[in-house]
């Protein structure tokens, strides 16, 4: 469930980048002669994470909100195909990916 959708995968990567950056800064305390270098590298990793969080936040506001047919919960879809954030079911916005049963249901809904 930790890595279920594209949005969550990118957020998890950004969180990992924060931990790596802080870890690099702590390693700098072990080597006082080059501590400043480690602190700068760690700070750059944390700032990169902030940029990634901002970028995925902007993408998340534009992602369409759909209801997952498997678990009936709302989830956001990034791109044409993505996984449900809750149950990991594969969701698609592309009509070519629909199964024949789903397309029959959609046809009956549109024709009624």
N, C-alpha and C positions, 0 to 999 in steps of 0.2 A: 504494500500500500504506500510505501514511502516514495517509490518511483513509478507512479501510475500514469501520469499524463505528461505531455511535453512541457506544460507550464510548471508542474511540480519537479520535473527533472532539472530544469534550468534553475529553479529556486534552490534545489538541493545542491547543485553545483556552486551557486553563489555562496551558500552557507558554508560549504566545504572550503571555499576560497578564503573566507574569513578566518576559519580555524587554522588553515595553513599559514596565512599571513601573521596571525598572532603567535603561532608556533615558531615561525622564523624570527620574529622579534624576541621571543624568549631565548632562542638559541644565541642571539646576539649578546646576551648577558654572560654567556660562557666564554666568549672571546672579546675581552674589553678593548683589544687593540683595533678590531674591525667592527665594533659594535654599531657604529653609525651606518655602515653599509647594510648590515642585517636589518636595522630599524627602517631604513629607506625601502629596502626590498619588501619587507613585511607590510609597510604602509601602502606601497603600490598595490600589493595583492588585496588589501582591504578596500582601497579606493576602486579597484577594478570590480570588486564585488558590489560596491554601492552602485556603480554604473550598470552592472548586470541587473540588479534589483530594479533600478529605475526603468531600464529597457523592457524587462518582462512585465513590469507594472503597466507601461504604456500599451504593450501588446495585449495584456489581459483585459484592458478596458474596451478594446476593439474586437475581441474574440466573441463569436456568437454563442449565446447561452442556449443549450438544448436540453431536452429531457431524455435521459438514458432509457431505452426500451427494456433493458434488463433489470435495473433496480429502481426505475421511476424517480430518480433524483436528478436535480439540475446540475449540469456540468458545462464547462467551456471547452470548445473545440478550436484548436489552433491548427490552421491549415485545412486540407481536405479530409485527412484521416487522423484520428487521435484516439486515445483510450479514455474511458470514463475515469474520473478522479476517485470514484468510490469503489467500483466493482471490476475495473480493468477491462470492461467489454470494449471491443473495437467499434468506434463510431465513425461514420463517414458522411460528409456533406455532398459527395459526388453521386449523382443518380445512377451511374454505371455500376457502383459497388453494391447497390441494393439487391437483395435476394429476390427471387421470383415471387415468393409469398408476400414480402413487404411491398413490392411494386403492385401486386394485385390489390392489397389493402389500400394503397395510395390511390389506385385507379377508382376503386369504389367510393372512396371518400370524395374525390374530385368530381365524379359523375353524379353523385346524389344531390 
